[in-house]
Amino acid sequence: MKTPLFLTLAATLVLVGGVPFSSGVALAHSQTPAFTKEHSLTNTTILSYTITNEFNHPSTFRIEVLDHEFKPVQGWETKRPIVKLLPGSKTKVKIRFKAHGHRKLHVCSSLHTKGKGANNEKASIITRICSRLSLYGPVSPVSRE
C-alpha cells in the first residue's frame, strides 16, 4: 500500500526540518517550489528556487542536490552554493541541471553547519528543506534501419 503524499510530507518535515510539530512556534527557513515536474527539450535546464530565512538572526544556507535515496548527485551547478540571508529576507537561487533521461531529485537547502546561529553561537538545530524535482530530458531519436 502506498503512503499518502500528505503523510510523506509531514514525516519529511519532522525528520528533515528537525523540529517536531508539537514544539509550538518554531522559526526556521523555507524553500519554494515544493515540487516541480520539468520536461526539457535541451540537454540542460535552469530552474529557480526561492530560499527564505525565517530565523530571527542572519543565517547561511548550503544548496545541494540529492538523488531519491538522499545521496549527492552530479550533473548540476549553481553560482550560489552558499547563500547568506538576513532575518526575514529571501533570495532566488538558479540551478542548472543536466537533463538526460528521467531523474528523480531532491533540491535541498540546509543551515550551513560552519555558520553561526543566534548570538554567534554554533547552531543547535540544523534545518534542511528539500523540494522534489522530476526531470525529464530529451528523448533520443529512434534509429530506423
DSSP file with accessible surface (Angstrom, degrees, kcal/mol):
  #  RESIDUE AA STRUCTURE BP1 BP2  ACC     N-H-->O    O-->H-N    N-H-->O    O-->H-N    TCO  KAPPA ALPHA  PHI   PSI    X-CA   Y-CA   Z-CA
    1    1 A M              0   0  230      0, 0.0     2,-0.3     0, 0.0     0, 0.0   0.000 360.0 360.0 360.0 132.6    0.0    0.0    0.0
    2    2 A K        -     0   0  193      1,-0.1     3,-0.1     0, 0.0     0, 0.0  -0.582 360.0-116.7 -82.4 137.3    1.4    3.4   -1.0
    3    3 A T        -     0   0   86     -2,-0.3    -1,-0.1     1,-0.1     5,-0.1  -0.556  36.3-106.7 -72.8 132.3    1.7    6.1    1.7
    4    4 A P    >>  -     0   0   53      0, 0.0     4,-1.9     0, 0.0     3,-0.6  -0.279  26.0-119.8 -59.1 146.4   -0.4    9.1    1.1
    5    5 A L  H 3> S+     0   0   94      1,-0.2     4,-2.7     2,-0.2     5,-0.2   0.884 110.6  56.1 -57.0 -42.1    1.5   12.2    0.0
    6    6 A F  H 3> S+     0   0  142      1,-0.2     4,-2.1     2,-0.2    -1,-0.2   0.874 107.9  48.9 -65.1 -31.7    0.5   14.4    2.9
    7    7 A L  H <> S+     0   0   85     -3,-0.6     4,-2.5     2,-0.2    -1,-0.2   0.903 110.9  50.6 -71.2 -38.6    1.8   11.8    5.4
    8    8 A T  H  X S+     0   0   60     -4,-1.9     4,-2.5     2,-0.2    -2,-0.2   0.938 112.0  46.9 -62.4 -45.4    5.1   11.6    3.5
    9    9 A L  H  X S+     0   0   84     -4,-2.7     4,-2.6     2,-0.2    -2,-0.2   0.925 112.2  50.1 -64.0 -41.9    5.4   15.4    3.5
   10   10 A A  H  X S+     0   0   36     -4,-2.1     4,-2.2    -5,-0.2    -2,-0.2   0.938 112.5  47.0 -63.3 -43.6    4.6   15.6    7.2
   11   11 A A  H  X S+     0   0   48     -4,-2.5     4,-2.8     1,-0.2     5,-0.3   0.913 111.6  51.4 -64.8 -39.9    7.1   12.9    8.1
   12   12 A T  H  X>S+     0   0   48     -4,-2.5     4,-3.3    -5,-0.2     5,-0.8   0.930 109.2  50.3 -63.3 -42.4    9.8   14.6    5.9
   13   13 A L  H  X5S+     0   0   88     -4,-2.6     4,-1.1     3,-0.2     6,-0.6   0.915 113.4  45.5 -63.5 -39.6    9.2   18.0    7.7
   14   14 A V  H  X5S+     0   0   53     -4,-2.2     4,-0.9    -5,-0.2    -2,-0.2   0.959 123.0  34.5 -68.6 -47.1    9.5   16.4   11.1
   15   15 A L  H  <5S+     0   0  141     -4,-2.8    -2,-0.2    -5,-0.2    -3,-0.2   0.929 128.1  34.4 -76.1 -44.8   12.6   14.4   10.2
   16   16 A V  H  <5S+     0   0   33     -4,-3.3   112,-0.8    -5,-0.3    -3,-0.2   0.918 119.0  48.8 -80.1 -42.1   14.3   16.8    7.8
   17   17 A G  H  <<S-     0   0   11     -4,-1.1    -1,-0.2    -5,-0.8    -3,-0.2   0.795  94.3-144.4 -69.5 -26.0   13.3   20.0    9.5
   18   18 A G     <  +     0   0   39     -4,-0.9    -4,-0.1    -5,-0.3    -3,-0.1   0.539  66.0 104.3  77.2   4.9   14.4   18.7   12.9
   19   19 A V        -     0   0   34     -6,-0.6    -1,-0.2    -5,-0.1    -2,-0.1  -0.957  68.1-134.0-122.9 115.4   11.6   20.5   14.7
   20   20 A P    >   -     0   0   69      0, 0.0     3,-1.5     0, 0.0     4,-0.0  -0.339  18.8-122.1 -65.5 150.8    8.6   18.4   15.9
   21   21 A F  G >  S+     0   0  134      1,-0.3     3,-0.8     2,-0.1     5,-0.0   0.796 108.1  62.3 -62.9 -28.3    5.2   19.8   15.2
   22   22 A S  G 3  S+     0   0  116      1,-0.2    -1,-0.3     3,-0.0     3,-0.1   0.461  77.3  89.9 -80.5   3.0    4.3   19.8   18.9
   23   23 A S  G <  S-     0   0   62     -3,-1.5    -1,-0.2     1,-0.3     2,-0.2   0.427  88.7-130.8 -82.4   4.3    7.1   22.3   19.9
   24   24 A G    <   +     0   0   58     -3,-0.8     2,-0.3     2,-0.1    -1,-0.3  -0.566  68.6   6.5  84.3-147.2    4.8   25.3   19.4
   25   25 A V  S    S+     0   0  144     -2,-0.2     2,-0.4    -3,-0.1    -3,-0.0  -0.561  71.7 178.7 -76.4 127.2    6.1   28.2   17.3
   26   26 A A        -     0   0   51     -2,-0.3     2,-0.4    -7,-0.1    -2,-0.1  -0.995  18.7-147.1-131.7 135.6    9.4   27.5   15.6
   27   27 A L        +     0   0   86     -2,-0.4    28,-0.2     1,-0.0     2,-0.2  -0.836  39.3 129.0 -99.3 140.3   11.4   29.7   13.3
   28   28 A A        -     0   0   21     -2,-0.4    26,-1.6    27,-0.1     2,-0.3  -0.436  53.9 -75.5-151.5-132.8   13.4   28.1   10.5
   29   29 A H  E     -A   53   0A   6     24,-0.2     2,-0.3    25,-0.2    24,-0.2  -0.922  33.2-148.4-141.0 166.1   13.7   28.6    6.8
   30   30 A S  E     -A   52   0A  33     22,-2.1    22,-2.6    -2,-0.3     2,-0.3  -0.908   4.1-161.3-135.5 164.2   11.6   27.8    3.8
   31   31 A Q  E     -A   51   0A  13     -2,-0.3    20,-0.2    20,-0.2    99,-0.1  -0.991  19.9-124.3-147.3 135.4   12.1   26.9    0.1
   32   32 A T  E    S+A   50   0A  75     18,-1.9    18,-2.8    -2,-0.3     2,-0.1  -0.961  75.8  40.0-133.9 152.8    9.8   27.0   -2.8
   33   33 A P        -     0   0   51      0, 0.0     3,-0.1     0, 0.0    -1,-0.1   0.602  60.8-162.9 -77.5 161.5    8.6   25.4   -5.0
   34   34 A A  S    S+     0   0   71      1,-0.3    98,-2.5    97,-0.1     2,-0.3   0.815  75.7  15.9 -80.0 -32.4    8.0   22.2   -3.1
   35   35 A F  E     -d  132   0B  92     96,-0.2     2,-0.4     2,-0.0    -1,-0.3  -0.993  65.5-178.5-145.2 135.6    7.6   20.0   -6.2
   36   36 A T  E     -d  133   0B  26     96,-2.0    98,-2.7    -2,-0.3     2,-0.5  -1.000  13.4-163.8-135.9 136.3    8.5   20.5   -9.8
   37   37 A K  E     -d  134   0B 120     -2,-0.4     2,-0.5    96,-0.2    98,-0.2  -0.986  21.6-174.0-115.4 115.7    8.0   18.4  -12.9
   38   38 A E  E     -d  135   0B  54     96,-2.6    98,-3.1    -2,-0.5     2,-0.6  -0.957  16.9-165.1-120.5 127.0   10.2   19.7  -15.7
   39   39 A H  E     -d  136   0B 122     -2,-0.5     2,-0.4    96,-0.2    98,-0.2  -0.947  17.5-161.8-107.2 115.5   10.3   18.5  -19.3
   40   40 A S        -     0   0    9     96,-3.1     5,-0.1    -2,-0.6    -2,-0.0  -0.833  21.2-167.4-104.3 135.5   13.4   19.7  -21.1
   41   41 A L  S    S+     0   0  164     -2,-0.4     2,-0.2     3,-0.1    -1,-0.1   0.500  77.9  53.0 -92.2  -7.5   13.9   19.9  -24.8
   42   42 A T  S    S-     0   0   82      2,-0.2    -2,-0.1    96,-0.0    57,-0.0  -0.688  96.8-101.6-119.8 176.0   17.6   20.5  -24.5
   43   43 A N  S    S+     0   0  122     -2,-0.2    56,-3.1    94,-0.1     2,-0.3   0.586 105.1  37.4 -77.3 -11.1   20.4   18.8  -22.6
   44   44 A T  E     - B   0  98A  53     54,-0.3     2,-0.3     2,-0.0    -2,-0.2  -0.976  63.5-172.9-136.4 155.1   20.4   21.3  -19.8
   45   45 A T  E     - B   0  97A  17     52,-2.1    52,-3.3    -2,-0.3     2,-0.5  -0.988  15.3-141.0-144.1 149.5   17.7   23.3  -18.0
   46   46 A I  E     - B   0  96A  85     -2,-0.3     2,-0.3    50,-0.2    50,-0.2  -0.964  19.6-176.4-115.6 126.8   17.8   26.1  -15.4
   47   47 A L  E     - B   0  95A  19     48,-2.5    48,-3.0    -2,-0.5     2,-0.4  -0.905  15.6-138.8-120.5 152.6   15.3   26.2  -12.5
   48   48 A S  E     - B   0  94A  44     -2,-0.3     2,-0.4    46,-0.2    46,-0.2  -0.916  14.9-171.8-116.0 135.0   14.9   28.8   -9.9
   49   49 A Y  E     - B   0  93A   3     44,-2.5    44,-3.1    -2,-0.4     2,-0.5  -0.966  16.6-138.6-124.2 141.4   14.3   28.2   -6.1
   50   50 A T  E     -AB  32  92A  20    -18,-2.8   -18,-1.9    -2,-0.4     2,-0.5  -0.887  15.1-164.7-103.4 124.1   13.4   30.8   -3.5
   51   51 A I  E     -AB  31  91A   1     40,-2.8    40,-2.2    -2,-0.5     2,-0.4  -0.922   5.2-167.1-107.4 131.1   15.1   30.5   -0.1
   52   52 A T  E     -AB  30  90A  27    -22,-2.6   -22,-2.1    -2,-0.5     2,-0.9  -0.975  15.9-142.7-122.8 129.4   13.6   32.4    2.8
   53   53 A N  E     +A   29   0A   0     36,-2.8    35,-1.8    -2,-0.4    36,-0.2  -0.802  24.9 169.4 -89.6 107.2   15.4   33.0    6.2
   54   54 A E        +     0   0   92    -26,-1.6   -25,-0.2    -2,-0.9    -1,-0.1   0.333  44.1 107.8-100.3   4.4   12.6   32.8    8.8
   55   55 A F  S    S-     0   0   25    -27,-0.3    33,-0.6     2,-0.2   -27,-0.1  -0.402  78.8-123.6 -70.0 161.0   15.1   32.7   11.7
   56   56 A N  S    S+     0   0  119     31,-0.1    -1,-0.1    -2,-0.1    -2,-0.0   0.069  92.0  54.7 -96.0  26.5   15.4   35.9   13.8
   57   57 A H  S    S-     0   0   24     29,-0.1    -2,-0.2    61,-0.1    31,-0.2  -0.970 101.7 -80.4-148.3 158.1   19.1   36.1   13.1
   58   58 A P        -     0   0   79      0, 0.0     2,-0.3     0, 0.0    28,-0.2  -0.363  54.8-173.0 -59.6 141.1   21.3   36.2   10.0
   59   59 A S  E     -E   85   0B   4     26,-2.6    26,-3.0    -4,-0.1     2,-0.4  -0.968  22.3-140.2-140.0 156.3   21.9   32.7    8.6
   60   60 A T  E     -E   84   0B  28     -2,-0.3    52,-3.4    24,-0.2     2,-0.4  -0.962  20.2-164.1-118.0 132.8   23.9   30.9    6.0
   61   61 A F  E     -EF  83 111B   0     22,-3.4    22,-3.1    -2,-0.4     2,-0.4  -0.909  10.1-144.1-121.8 146.1   22.4   28.1    3.9
   62   62 A R  E     -EF  82 110B  86     48,-3.0    48,-2.0    -2,-0.4     2,-0.4  -0.906  13.2-144.9-109.3 133.8   24.1   25.4    1.7
   63   63 A I  E     + F   0 109B   8     18,-2.9     2,-0.3    -2,-0.4    46,-0.2  -0.812  27.2 163.6 -98.2 135.6   22.4   24.3   -1.5
   64   64 A E  E     - F   0 108B  21     44,-2.4    44,-3.2    -2,-0.4     2,-0.4  -0.984  29.4-140.1-148.1 156.1   22.7   20.6   -2.6
   65   65 A V  E     - F   0 107B   2     -2,-0.3     8,-1.7    42,-0.2     2,-0.3  -0.987  24.8-177.5-121.5 129.3   21.1   18.2   -5.0
   66   66 A L  E     -GF  72 106B   3     40,-2.9    40,-2.8    -2,-0.4    -2,-0.0  -0.842  22.8-117.3-124.5 159.3   20.4   14.6   -3.9
   67   67 A D  E >   - F   0 105B  33      4,-2.9     3,-2.2    -2,-0.3    38,-0.2  -0.136  50.8 -80.0 -83.9-172.7   19.0   11.5   -5.6
   68   68 A H  T 3  S+     0   0  119     36,-0.5    37,-0.1     1,-0.3    -1,-0.1   0.686 134.4  51.7 -66.4 -15.3   15.9    9.7   -4.4
   69   69 A E  T 3  S-     0   0  113      2,-0.1    -1,-0.3     3,-0.0    36,-0.0   0.203 121.2-108.4-101.0  12.2   17.9    8.0   -1.7
   70   70 A F  S <  S+     0   0   80     -3,-2.2    -2,-0.1     1,-0.2    35,-0.0   0.824  74.6 137.9  61.8  37.5   19.2   11.4   -0.5
   71   71 A K        -     0   0  116      1,-0.1    -4,-2.9     0, 0.0    -1,-0.2  -0.878  62.7 -95.1-107.4 143.1   22.8   10.7   -1.8
   72   72 A P  B     -G   66   0B 107      0, 0.0     2,-0.3     0, 0.0    -6,-0.2  -0.222  44.0-159.1 -57.2 144.1   24.7   13.5   -3.6
   73   73 A V        -     0   0   25     -8,-1.7    -8,-0.2    -6,-0.1     2,-0.2  -0.840  10.2-132.2-122.5 162.1   24.4   13.6   -7.4
   74   74 A Q  S    S+     0   0  170     -2,-0.3     3,-0.1     1,-0.1    24,-0.1  -0.490  73.0  70.9 -97.6 174.3   26.5   15.0  -10.2
   75   75 A G  S    S+     0   0   16      1,-0.3    23,-2.8    -2,-0.2     2,-0.3   0.795  78.8  89.2  89.0  29.6   25.1   17.0  -13.2
   76   76 A W  E     +C   97   0A  65     21,-0.2     2,-0.3    -3,-0.2    -1,-0.3  -0.984  44.1 179.2-149.3 156.9   24.1   20.2  -11.6
   77   77 A E  E     -C   96   0A 123     19,-2.0    19,-2.9    -2,-0.3     2,-0.3  -0.988   5.6-175.9-156.8 152.8   25.7   23.6  -10.8
   78   78 A T        -     0   0   27     -2,-0.3    17,-0.1    17,-0.2    -2,-0.0  -0.984  30.2-136.2-145.3 150.4   24.9   26.9   -9.3
   79   79 A K  S    S+     0   0  208     15,-0.5     3,-0.1    -2,-0.3    16,-0.1   0.588 104.3  50.3 -78.5 -11.7   26.8   30.2   -8.9
   80   80 A R        +     0   0   93     14,-0.4    -1,-0.2     1,-0.1   -17,-0.1  -0.574  54.4 151.9-128.5  71.1   25.5   30.4   -5.3
   81   81 A P  S    S+     0   0   62      0, 0.0   -18,-2.9     0, 0.0     2,-0.4   0.763  77.8  47.5 -71.1 -20.6   26.1   27.1   -3.4
   82   82 A I  E    S-E   62   0B  66    -20,-0.2     2,-0.5    -3,-0.1   -20,-0.2  -0.987  75.2-168.6-120.8 127.9   26.3   29.1   -0.2
   83   83 A V  E     -E   61   0B   1    -22,-3.1   -22,-3.4    -2,-0.4     2,-0.5  -0.974   6.3-160.3-122.2 126.1   23.5   31.7    0.5
   84   84 A K  E     +E   60   0B 164     -2,-0.5     2,-0.4   -24,-0.2   -24,-0.2  -0.922  17.5 179.7-106.1 128.3   23.7   34.3    3.3
   85   85 A L  E     -E   59   0B  14    -26,-3.0   -26,-2.6    -2,-0.5     3,-0.1  -0.986  24.0-133.4-133.0 140.8   20.4   35.9    4.3
   86   86 A L    >   -     0   0  118     -2,-0.4     3,-2.0   -28,-0.2   -33,-0.3  -0.399  55.1 -70.0 -77.2 162.9   19.4   38.5    6.9
   87   87 A P  T 3  S+     0   0   60      0, 0.0   -33,-0.2     0, 0.0    -1,-0.2  -0.275 120.7   8.0 -56.5 134.8   16.4   37.7    9.1
   88   88 A G  T 3  S+     0   0   66    -35,-1.8     2,-0.2   -33,-0.6   -34,-0.1   0.504 103.4 121.3  74.4   4.3   13.1   37.8    7.2
   89   89 A S    <   -     0   0   38     -3,-2.0   -36,-2.8   -36,-0.2     2,-0.3  -0.572  41.2-164.5-100.2 164.4   14.8   38.1    3.8
   90   90 A K  E     -B   52   0A 149    -38,-0.2     2,-0.3    -2,-0.2   -38,-0.2  -0.954   4.8-172.9-142.6 161.2   14.7   35.8    0.8
   91   91 A T  E     -B   51   0A  32    -40,-2.2   -40,-2.8    -2,-0.3     2,-0.4  -0.980  24.3-116.8-150.4 158.6   16.6   35.2   -2.5
   92   92 A K  E     -B   50   0A 130     -2,-0.3     2,-0.5   -42,-0.2   -42,-0.2  -0.840  21.9-161.5 -99.0 138.8   16.3   33.2   -5.7
   93   93 A V  E     -B   49   0A   1    -44,-3.1   -44,-2.5    -2,-0.4     2,-0.5  -0.986   7.5-150.9-120.0 122.3   18.9   30.6   -6.5
   94   94 A K  E     -B   48   0A 144     -2,-0.5   -15,-0.5   -46,-0.2     2,-0.4  -0.823  12.5-168.2 -95.0 133.6   19.2   29.4  -10.1
   95   95 A I  E     -B   47   0A   1    -48,-3.0   -48,-2.5    -2,-0.5     2,-0.5  -0.982  12.1-147.3-125.1 130.4   20.4   25.9  -10.6
   96   96 A R  E     -BC  46  77A 102    -19,-2.9   -19,-2.0    -2,-0.4     2,-0.4  -0.853  20.0-167.7 -96.6 127.1   21.5   24.4  -14.0
   97   97 A F  E     -BC  45  76A   0    -52,-3.3   -52,-2.1    -2,-0.5     2,-0.5  -0.912  24.1-124.8-114.7 141.5   20.7   20.7  -14.4
   98   98 A K  E     -B   44   0A 122    -23,-2.8     2,-0.8    -2,-0.4   -54,-0.3  -0.722  29.3-148.2 -76.7 129.1   21.9   18.2  -17.0
   99   99 A A        +     0   0    2    -56,-3.1     2,-0.4    -2,-0.5     3,-0.1  -0.887  36.9 142.7-107.4 105.1   18.7   16.8  -18.4
  100  100 A H        -     0   0  109     -2,-0.8    39,-0.1    37,-0.2    35,-0.1  -0.972  64.6 -33.1-143.8 124.5   19.2   13.2  -19.6
  101  101 A G  S    S-     0   0   49     37,-0.5    36,-3.4    -2,-0.4     2,-0.6  -0.231 106.0 -37.3  64.8-152.8   16.5   10.5  -19.2
  102  102 A H  E     - H   0 136B  88     34,-0.2     2,-0.4    -3,-0.1    34,-0.2  -0.937  63.3-174.7-110.7 121.3   14.2   10.7  -16.2
  103  103 A R  E     - H   0 135B  30     32,-3.1    32,-3.0    -2,-0.6     2,-0.6  -0.966  15.3-157.6-119.3 129.4   15.8   11.9  -13.0
  104  104 A K  E     + H   0 134B 131     -2,-0.4   -36,-0.5    30,-0.2     2,-0.3  -0.931  31.9 168.9-103.9 113.7   14.1   12.0   -9.6
  105  105 A L  E     -FH  67 133B   7     28,-3.3    28,-2.9    -2,-0.6     2,-0.5  -0.808  35.1-139.9-126.7 162.5   16.0   14.5   -7.5
  106  106 A H  E     -FH  66 132B  28    -40,-2.8   -40,-2.9    -2,-0.3     2,-0.7  -0.995  13.4-157.2-121.1 121.5   15.8   16.4   -4.2
  107  107 A V  E     -FH  65 131B   2     24,-2.9    24,-2.9    -2,-0.5     2,-0.3  -0.901  26.0-173.7 -98.0 116.4   16.9   20.1   -4.3
  108  108 A a  E     -FH  64 130B   0    -44,-3.2   -44,-2.4    -2,-0.7     2,-0.4  -0.865  25.7-166.5-120.7 148.2   17.8   20.9   -0.7
  109  109 A S  E     +FH  63 129B   0     20,-2.4    20,-2.8    -2,-0.3     2,-0.3  -0.995  19.9 178.8-125.2 133.8   18.8   24.0    1.3
  110  110 A S  E     -FH  62 128B   4    -48,-2.0   -48,-3.0    -2,-0.4    18,-0.2  -0.971  40.6 -91.8-136.0 152.1   20.2   23.4    4.8
  111  111 A L  E     -F   61   0B  11     16,-2.3     2,-0.4    -2,-0.3   -50,-0.3  -0.445  52.4-114.6 -60.2 123.2   21.6   25.6    7.6
  112  112 A H    >   -     0   0   40    -52,-3.4     3,-1.7    -2,-0.2   -52,-0.2  -0.521  20.1-148.8 -69.2 118.4   25.3   25.7    6.9
  113  113 A T  T 3  S+     0   0   77     -2,-0.4    10,-0.2     1,-0.3    -1,-0.2   0.708  94.4  59.4 -67.3 -19.3   26.9   24.0    9.8
  114  114 A K  T 3  S+     0   0  175      2,-0.1    -1,-0.3     8,-0.1    -2,-0.1   0.621  95.3  83.6 -82.7 -10.6   30.1   26.1    9.6
  115  115 A G  S <  S-     0   0   17     -3,-1.7     8,-0.5   -55,-0.2     2,-0.3  -0.240  82.2-113.5 -81.2 176.5   28.0   29.2   10.1
  116  116 A K  B     -I  122   0C 115      6,-0.2     6,-0.2     1,-0.1   -56,-0.2  -0.837  20.0-147.0-112.9 152.0   26.8   30.5   13.5
  117  117 A G    >   -     0   0   12      4,-4.1     3,-1.2    -2,-0.3     4,-0.1   0.100  56.7 -24.8 -92.6-149.4   23.3   30.8   14.9
  118  118 A A  G >  S+     0   0   38      1,-0.2     3,-1.8     2,-0.2    -1,-0.3  -0.240 131.9  14.2 -63.0 147.9   21.8   33.4   17.2
  119  119 A N  G 3  S-     0   0  143      1,-0.3    -1,-0.2    -3,-0.1     3,-0.1   0.793 128.1 -74.3  56.4  27.9   24.3   35.3   19.4
  120  120 A N  G <  S+     0   0  126     -3,-1.2    -1,-0.3     1,-0.2     2,-0.2   0.762  98.0 137.3  59.8  26.7   27.1   34.0   17.3
  121  121 A E    <   -     0   0  125     -3,-1.8    -4,-4.1    -4,-0.1    -1,-0.2  -0.684  66.6 -87.6 -97.8 158.8   26.8   30.5   18.9
  122  122 A K  B     -I  116   0C 155     -2,-0.2    -6,-0.2    -6,-0.2    -1,-0.1  -0.421  53.8-103.8 -64.6 135.1   27.0   27.2   17.0
  123  123 A A        -     0   0   23     -8,-0.5    -1,-0.1   -10,-0.2     3,-0.1  -0.364  27.7-164.2 -63.4 136.3   23.5   26.3   15.7
  124  124 A S  S    S+     0   0  120      1,-0.2     2,-0.5    -2,-0.1    -1,-0.1   0.687  78.1  47.6 -94.9 -22.0   21.9   23.5   17.8
  125  125 A I  S    S-     0   0   78      2,-0.0     2,-0.7  -106,-0.0    -1,-0.2  -0.985  70.3-160.0-121.2 124.2   19.2   22.7   15.2
  126  126 A I        -     0   0   68     -2,-0.5     2,-0.3    -3,-0.1   -13,-0.0  -0.910  12.8-155.7-105.0 112.2   20.2   22.2   11.6
  127  127 A T        -     0   0    2     -2,-0.7   -16,-2.3  -109,-0.1     2,-0.4  -0.643  10.7-173.4 -88.2 144.7   17.2   22.6    9.3
  128  128 A R  E     - H   0 110B  76   -112,-0.8     2,-0.5    -2,-0.3   -18,-0.2  -0.969   1.5-171.4-137.0 121.8   17.1   21.0    5.8
  129  129 A I  E     - H   0 109B  31    -20,-2.8   -20,-2.4    -2,-0.4     2,-0.4  -0.961   8.7-167.3-113.9 129.9   14.3   21.8    3.4
  130  130 A a  E     - H   0 108B  26     -2,-0.5     2,-0.4   -22,-0.2   -22,-0.2  -0.951  10.3-157.4-122.7 138.2   14.0   19.7    0.2
  131  131 A S  E     - H   0 107B   1    -24,-2.9   -24,-2.9    -2,-0.4     2,-0.3  -0.901  23.6-125.1-106.9 138.8   12.0   20.2   -2.9
  132  132 A R  E     -dH  35 106B  99    -98,-2.5   -96,-2.0    -2,-0.4     2,-0.4  -0.669  25.4-169.1 -84.5 140.4   11.2   17.2   -5.1
  133  133 A L  E     -dH  36 105B   3    -28,-2.9   -28,-3.3    -2,-0.3     2,-0.7  -0.994  13.0-168.1-132.1 123.5   12.2   17.5   -8.8
  134  134 A S  E     -dH  37 104B  11    -98,-2.7   -96,-2.6    -2,-0.4     2,-0.5  -0.954  19.7-170.0-108.9 107.8   11.1   15.1  -11.5
  135  135 A L  E     -dH  38 103B   1    -32,-3.0   -32,-3.1    -2,-0.7     2,-0.5  -0.900  10.5-167.7-110.5 123.7   13.3   16.0  -14.5
  136  136 A Y  E     -dH  39 102B  67    -98,-3.1   -96,-3.1    -2,-0.5   -34,-0.2  -0.952  11.1-157.9-111.7 118.6   12.7   14.6  -18.0
  137  137 A G        -     0   0   11    -36,-3.4   -37,-0.2    -2,-0.5   -94,-0.1  -0.284  37.7 -67.1 -86.7 176.1   15.4   15.1  -20.6
  138  138 A P        -     0   0   41      0, 0.0   -37,-0.5     0, 0.0     2,-0.4  -0.305  50.6-118.8 -64.5 148.2   15.1   15.0  -24.3
  139  139 A V        -     0   0  136     -3,-0.1     3,-0.1   -39,-0.1    -3,-0.0  -0.737  26.2-120.3 -88.7 132.7   14.3   11.7  -25.9
  140  140 A S        -     0   0   99     -2,-0.4    -1,-0.0     1,-0.1     3,-0.0  -0.484  34.6-103.8 -70.0 140.7   16.8   10.3  -28.4
  141  141 A P        -     0   0  126      0, 0.0     2,-0.4     0, 0.0    -1,-0.1  -0.375  36.9-113.6 -64.6 143.9   15.5    9.8  -31.9
  142  142 A V        -     0   0  117     -3,-0.1     2,-0.4     1,-0.1    -3,-0.0  -0.648  26.9-124.3 -81.5 130.5   14.8    6.2  -32.7
  143  143 A S        -     0   0   85     -2,-0.4     2,-0.6    -3,-0.0    -1,-0.1  -0.614  21.7-162.2 -76.3 130.3   17.1    4.7  -35.4
  144  144 A R              0   0  228     -2,-0.4    -1,-0.0     0, 0.0    -2,-0.0  -0.884 360.0 360.0-116.8  99.0   15.2    3.3  -38.3
  145  145 A E              0   0  220     -2,-0.6    -2,-0.0     0, 0.0     0, 0.0  -0.816 360.0 360.0-114.7 360.0   17.4    1.0  -40.3
